[in-house]
Amino acid sequence: MWHSGIDQHKQFCVITTYGPEGPRVKQSRVASTPLEVARYFAEFPGPHRAVVESTGGWYWLADTLAGLGVELVLAHATRVKAIAAAKVKTDQVDSDTLALLLRADLIPMAHMIAPAQRGPRDLMRSRLRLVEKCVSAQNSIDRLLEKFNVQTVAELDELYQLQAACHEAQIKLLTEQIATLERALYPYLIPNADVQRLLWIPGLGKVNAFTLYTEIDGITRFPSARQFF
């Protein structure tokens, strides 16, 4: 079994590989492209495990390695104490440490969402960000009214009415975008049996049901109710 640690960056990755026993066999800096990563791992035929920290750019890496038959482990970025507490931090050291921890089976693992669930979950998270922006715009209008102790935008001076109008235009656009995202999710989630069971719970609407289903990504992955909570 080969074990590789990947220190991933936007433009390049530093990959370190160890064999089943003995010293390090290779460490290399490769471009962050599927082709270059595939070329590196092609040098090590046979069972292979790799590990990368759970940053935002691992989707393509997981897909590339899955096509090569390489098992990718997602390391919980804030729990890899050997890296976080290291006095000497370089890309090479981080990659080497990850490989050694993987070989020793000491990686604190993060959950790797199923490929089919990525789109719906990420769309729900995009919707949440739009909602937060919408609330922020409404709060800005409320602060303008509070500043002059008035009840309506029409009571504000001209320049402040212009500010409020900009916020109102943002709210209108964001509200339309939120509705568009929700409608796009219906074909993926409404027919789902688990979502339908969630919708039977009193007080649980579509948005909360969609959020629970996509974020949990399979309730059976939790050994107990306590661990789920």
Secondary structure, DSSP 8 states (H G I E B T S, - for coil): -EEEEEEE-SSEEEEEEE-SSSSEEEEEEEESSHHHHHHHHTTS-S-EEEEEE--TT-HHHHHHHHHHT-EEEEE-GGG-HHHHT-SS--HHHHHHHHHHHHHTT---B-----HHHHHHHHHHHHHHHHHHHHHHHHHHHHHHHHHHT-SSGGGS-HHHHHHHHHHHHHHHHHHHHHHHHHHHHHHHHTT-HHHHHHHTSTT--HHHHHHHHHHHS-GGGSSSHHHH-
